C-alpha cells in the first residue's frame, strides 16, 4: 500500500509518499513545494496544485492523507491556509484518489504515541519509522510523512483488530476500529510496542 | 470590457459575467454552482473548479473579480470558505485571467453607494444597474454580479479621473485612484450620480 501525505501551508507545502507491506514502511519520495515569492497568490495556488497533481499521479497511491485543521492563529490565517488546502484536496480528487483526514493529535499519537508531542519528536520518530539517516526537514516534510504514516497505522490496526476479534469470537457484528479514537489503551499500547519494536 | 464575478461559498458558489462599454453594463451570464450534496468534500471542490474553469474560458473576461474576506463566524467556517475560494482563484489563474479582489465595503459602496448596505439593497441595485426585470437570486448570484460591477466602476473611475485631472492640470504626477478608498466624497457623489442617472 502506498500513502501520499500532504502538509499544506501558505508559504510551503510538504509532501511525502510512504510504501508499506504491513510491517515495514519505506520512503518513496518527499519534499516541499515553494512557489516563487514574486508570483501572485492565484499563480502560487496554480503552482502548488500543478506540482501536487503531477506527484500524486506519478506515485499512484491508494490514499492521500491530509492533516485536518481546527485551529489557526486567526480567521485570516485560516482563510489563507484553506486556499492551499483546497487546491491540495482538488489535486487528490482529480487524480481519483481517496482522501483521509486526521487531527493533529491523531497524527502525533500514531507516530510518537503521545497526542501532544513536540515537532522535533515527530521529526525524529518519522526518521526512525522510515529508517532514514537524518530527520526529514523542513518540518513540513516530516509532517506530511507523519500524516501518511498515521493513515498506514490506522488502516493497519483496523484490519488487524478485525482479524484478531474474528479469530477469538467467531463472527461478530462489532465494527472494526477505523480511527485511533475508537481504540482502548491496551490496543494502543500493543500497536505502539509492535510498531516501534 | 468583460468582468467575471465570483462569490465563493461552502454550499453554493455564485457567478456572473458583466459586459460594459464604459457607460452601460450588460449581463452576459449568471448562476449558482451547487455540487451534489452526497459528494465528498474534495469531489465538491472538483465540481466547483471544473464548472468555474469552463465558464471563465467560455466568457473570456479581462478580469475575474472576487470578494476579499476578512471576517468569518469562526476559524472553521473561514477554513471551509478558503477551500472554495482557493479553487476559484486557481480556475482564474489556469484560464490566464487576472484576479481583482475587493472588500465587502468597497463592493457595497460601488453598487449601492453605502459601505454598510443590506443584502436586499445590493440585489435591487444590481437589478437596476443591469436593467433586469427581477433581482438576481439567490443572493450569491447578486453578490457575484456586484463584485463584477465594482471592478467595472473601479477601473472606469480610475481612467476617468486620470483623464479629467490631466485635462485640468496638465501633466501631473498624482496617481489616479485605483480604489474607492482613495476617492473623496465629491468623486464618489459624482460617480454615483452618473452611474444611476
Interface residues (C-beta under 8 A of the other chain):
Chain A: X40 X41 X42 X43 X45 X46 X49 X69 X70 X71 X72 X74 X75 X76 X78 X79 X80 X81 X82 X83 X84 X85 X86 X87 X89 X90 X92 X93 X94 X99
Chain B: X40 X41 X42 X43 X45 X46 X49 X69 X70 X71 X72 X74 X75 X76 X78 X79 X80 X81 X82 X83 X84 X85 X86 X87 X89 X90 X92 X93 X94 X99
